[in-house]
């Protein structure tokens, strides 16, 4: 599997965020998107996920399901956790697992892996920022998708949780997955850098 972009241009609110971007990411590779604030790191991830329209250029995924869009091959984990506070941790994860198609680990196993298994019966509205982040990341384990798009994945995580996440990301890449992450800090695994310049 390979994700390829050629002369990719993104426009948001009438402003060109980035233009003429070329890159290629192969199966089993992790790429870290870097650049100053406003350069378009988050916009790039949302564009690949199909949440932002491509202004011009081409984005292609070779080796995937020809009946599915590029976005349907992707896990997008952004700044919004998309949970209903009145539902329990387990209920929220079960909903998203079913909605996104499942195919991964059992939800309880995923919660245990991320250190929130003991919170399964707690309404999600009571979670701390770090716990909410770990619940969002649990979807990576319960739903099998080959392309992971992670926007500041270590935000709000303590050091121990960052190490757990690094292990999860390393396992995904080792199994032939693709990883594209926008972050200002280290991810804890070998990566190739994709630098985006300052927005114009």
C-alpha positions in Angstrom: 0.0 0.0 0.0 1.2 3.5 -0.8 -0.3 7.0 -0.2 0.9 9.5 -2.8 0.3 13.2 -3.2 1.2 15.3 -6.2 1.1 19.1 -6.4 -1.5 19.0 -3.5 -3.1 22.4 -2.7 -5.4 23.2 0.2 -7.5 26.3 0.6 -9.4 27.2 3.8 -11.6 30.2 4.1 -10.5 31.6 0.8 -6.8 31.4 1.8 -4.2 29.0 0.3 -2.8 27.1 3.3 -0.3 25.1 1.3 0.4 24.5 -2.4 2.3 22.1 -4.6 2.9 19.6 -1.9 4.4 16.2 -3.0 4.9 13.2 -0.8 4.7 9.4 -0.8 4.2 7.1 2.2 4.7 3.4 1.8 3.3 0.6 4.0 5.3 0.1 7.1 6.4 3.8 7.3 5.8 6.5 9.8 5.9 10.2 8.7 5.9 13.1 11.0 4.5 16.4 9.6 6.3 19.4 10.9 6.1 23.1 10.4 5.2 26.3 12.2 1.7 27.1 13.5 -0.6 27.9 10.6 1.5 26.0 8.1 -1.3 23.5 7.4 -0.4 20.4 9.3 -3.9 19.8 10.6 -5.4 20.8 7.3 -3.3 18.2 5.5 -4.5 15.4 7.8 -8.1 16.5 7.4 -7.6 16.6 3.6 -6.3 13.1 3.5 -9.2 11.9 5.7 -11.7 13.5 3.2 -12.9 16.2 5.6 -11.4 19.0 3.6 -11.8 19.4 -0.2 -8.7 19.2 -2.4 -8.3 22.6 -4.1 -6.0 21.2 -6.8 -3.5 18.3 -7.2 -4.0 14.6 -6.8 -4.1 12.2 -3.8 -4.0 8.5 -4.4 -3.9 5.3 -2.4 -2.5 2.3 -4.1 -3.2 -1.2 -2.8 -6.3 -0.4 -0.9 -9.9 -1.5 -1.4 -10.9 -0.1 -4.8 -14.6 0.2 -3.6 -13.7 2.4 -0.7 -12.6 6.1 -0.6 -9.2 7.1 0.8 -11.0 8.4 3.9 -12.6 5.1 4.5 -9.1 3.5 4.8 -8.1 6.1 7.4 -8.3 6.6 11.2 -8.4 10.4 11.8 -7.7 11.4 15.4 -7.9 15.1 15.7 -8.3 17.7 18.5 -12.0 16.9 19.1 -12.7 13.6 20.9 -16.3 13.2 19.6 -17.8 11.6 22.7 -21.1 12.0 24.4 -20.6 12.9 28.0 -23.7 11.2 29.3 -22.6 7.8 27.9 -20.1 5.6 29.7 -16.6 5.1 28.5 -17.5 1.6 27.3 -20.7 2.8 25.6 -18.8 5.5 23.7 -16.1 3.2 22.5 -18.7 0.5 21.6 -20.7 3.1 19.5 -17.7 4.3 17.5 -16.4 0.7 17.1 -19.7 -0.4 15.6 -20.1 2.8 13.5 -16.6 2.6 12.0 -16.8 -1.1 11.3 -14.8 -2.8 14.0 -12.4 -5.6 13.0 -9.8 -4.8 15.6 -9.4 -5.7 19.3 -12.2 -6.2 21.8 -13.1 -2.8 23.3 -12.3 -3.9 26.8 -8.9 -5.1 25.8 -8.2 -1.8 24.0 -9.3 0.2 27.1 -7.1 -1.9 29.3 -4.1 -1.4 27.0 -4.5 2.4 27.3 -5.0 2.3 31.0 -8.7 3.2 31.2 -10.3 -0.2 31.5 -11.2 0.5 35.1 -13.2 3.5 34.0 -15.5 1.6 31.6 -18.7 2.3 33.6 -17.9 6.0 34.2 -19.8 8.6 32.2 -17.3 10.1 29.7 -18.2 13.6 30.9 -16.2 12.9 34.1 -12.9 12.1 32.3 -9.8 14.2 32.5 -8.3 15.6 29.3 -5.7 12.8 29.3 -8.3 10.1 29.9 -10.5 11.5 27.1 -7.4 11.4 24.8 -6.7 7.8 25.7 -10.4 6.9 25.0 -10.1 8.5 21.6 -6.9 6.6 20.8 -8.6 3.3 21.8 -10.5 3.5 18.5 -7.2 2.9 16.8 -7.2 -0.6 18.3 -10.8 -1.5 18.0 -11.3 -0.6 14.4 -8.9 -2.0 11.8 -7.8 0.6 9.3 -4.5 0.7 7.5 -3.9 4.5 7.5 -3.6 6.4 10.7 -3.8 10.2 10.7 -2.9 11.6 14.1 -3.0 15.3 15.0 -0.9 16.0 18.1 -1.5 12.4 19.4 0.5 12.9 22.6 -1.5 16.0 23.7 -2.6 15.8 27.3 -0.9 12.4 27.8 1.5 11.8 30.7 4.9 10.2 30.1 3.7 6.7 30.8 0.8 7.0 28.3 3.1 8.5 25.7 5.2 5.3 25.9 2.1 3.1 25.6 1.0 5.1 22.5 4.5 4.9 21.0 4.3 1.1 21.3 0.9 1.0 19.7 2.1 3.1 16.8 5.2 1.0 16.4 3.1 -2.2 16.2 0.8 -0.6 13.6 3.8 0.4 11.4 5.5 -3.0 11.9 2.3 -4.7 10.7 2.4 -2.8 7.4 0.3 0.2 8.4 0.9 3.8 7.3 1.2 6.5 9.9 1.0 10.3 9.2 1.2 12.4 12.4 1.3 16.2 12.9 3.2 17.0 16.0 5.7 19.5 17.5 7.4 16.9 19.7 8.9 13.4 19.3 6.6 10.4 18.7 8.9 7.9 20.3 9.4 5.8 17.2 11.5 6.2 14.0 9.9 8.6 11.6 10.6 10.4 8.4 9.9 14.1 8.3 7.5 15.9 6.0 8.1 19.6 6.5 5.4 22.1 5.5 6.5 25.8 5.1 4.8 28.8 6.6 1.4 29.5 5.2 1.1 32.4 2.7 
